[in-house]
Amino acid sequence: MNFYTVRDLRTHPKQIWEKLAIERELIITINGKPSALMIDINDENIEEVLASFRQSRTMRAVNKLRINAVKNKLDTLSMEEINAEINAVRQKKGSQND
């Protein structure tokens, strides 16, 4: 995968778009750090690409939660503790909507 700076995108947009069409994905960096992923899409695959991206992002979030749960020993909660936590969050959300 190739990396391009945000300056490259600003000063040479045509070349970046041409590279994207060939390589199908690019990383844009800001101050040397990855900041954005550009992927080649079109009218026919936009919904499929978005669905895949969202599914991947969700799976990564769930995996992170699982890792944190094991690390913090939260995977040993009883059903009572789980339900109490759910109720506490629901009450907090309910009071925020008032």
matplotlib code that plots the C-alpha trace (Angstrom):
import matplotlib.pyplot as plt

x = [0.0, 1.3, 1.3, 0.7, 0.7, -2.2, 0.0, 0.3, -3.5, -3.7, -1.0, -1.3, -4.9, -5.0, -2.0, -3.5, -6.8, -4.9, -2.9, -6.1, -7.7, -4.7, -3.8, -7.5, -6.4, -4.1, -3.2, -3.2, -0.8, -0.7, 2.6, 3.9, 1.0, -1.7, -4.9, -7.2, -7.8, -8.9, -10.5, -11.7, -15.5, -18.1, -21.9, -22.3, -20.4, -20.8, -23.4, -21.4, -18.2, -20.0, -21.6, -18.2, -16.5, -19.2, -19.1, -15.3, -15.4, -18.1, -16.1, -13.0, -14.9, -16.4, -12.9, -11.5, -14.3, -13.6, -9.9, -10.6, -13.1, -10.6, -7.8, -10.0, -11.5, -15.0, -15.7, -16.5, -19.5, -22.6, -25.9, -27.1, -24.0, -24.6, -28.2, -27.4, -24.9, -27.4, -30.0, -27.6, -26.7, -30.4, -31.2, -28.4, -29.5, -33.1, -32.1, -30.1, -33.2, -35.3]
y = [0.0, 3.4, 6.5, 10.0, 13.2, 15.6, 18.1, 15.7, 15.5, 19.2, 20.0, 17.1, 15.8, 14.5, 12.2, 11.0, 10.1, 8.3, 6.3, 5.5, 4.1, 1.9, 0.8, 0.7, 2.0, 4.6, 6.0, 9.7, 11.0, 14.1, 15.0, 11.5, 9.7, 7.7, 9.7, 8.5, 5.5, 6.2, 3.4, 3.2, 2.9, 3.4, 3.7, 0.0, -1.1, 1.8, 0.1, -3.1, -1.3, 0.8, -2.4, -4.2, -1.2, -0.9, -4.6, -4.6, -1.5, -3.2, -6.5, -4.5, -2.7, -6.0, -7.6, -4.6, -4.9, -8.6, -8.0, -5.3, -7.5, -10.3, -7.9, -6.2, -9.5, -8.3, -11.6, -13.1, -11.0, -12.8, -12.3, -10.1, -7.9, -7.7, -6.8, -4.2, -2.6, -2.5, -0.9, 1.7, 2.7, 2.8, 5.0, 7.3, 7.6, 8.2, 11.0, 12.6, 12.7, 14.6]
z = [0.0, -0.9, 1.4, 0.2, 2.2, 2.5, 0.8, -2.2, -2.3, -2.3, -4.8, -7.1, -6.9, -10.5, -9.9, -6.6, -8.3, -11.1, -8.6, -6.7, -9.9, -10.4, -6.8, -5.6, -2.1, -0.7, 2.7, 3.3, 6.0, 8.1, 9.7, 8.8, 10.5, 8.7, 8.8, 6.0, 3.8, 0.3, -1.6, -5.2, -5.4, -8.1, -8.4, -8.7, -5.5, -3.1, -0.9, -0.8, 0.1, 2.8, 4.2, 4.3, 5.9, 8.6, 9.3, 9.6, 11.9, 14.1, 14.3, 15.3, 18.1, 19.4, 19.4, 21.3, 23.9, 24.3, 24.8, 27.3, 29.1, 29.5, 30.5, 33.1, 34.3, 33.2, 31.5, 34.9, 35.7, 36.8, 35.1, 38.0, 37.6, 33.9, 34.3, 37.0, 34.6, 31.7, 34.0, 35.2, 31.7, 30.7, 33.7, 32.9, 29.3, 30.4, 32.8, 29.9, 27.7, 30.3]

ax = plt.figure().add_subplot(projection="3d")
ax.plot(x, y, z, "-o")
ax.set_aspect("equal")
plt.show()
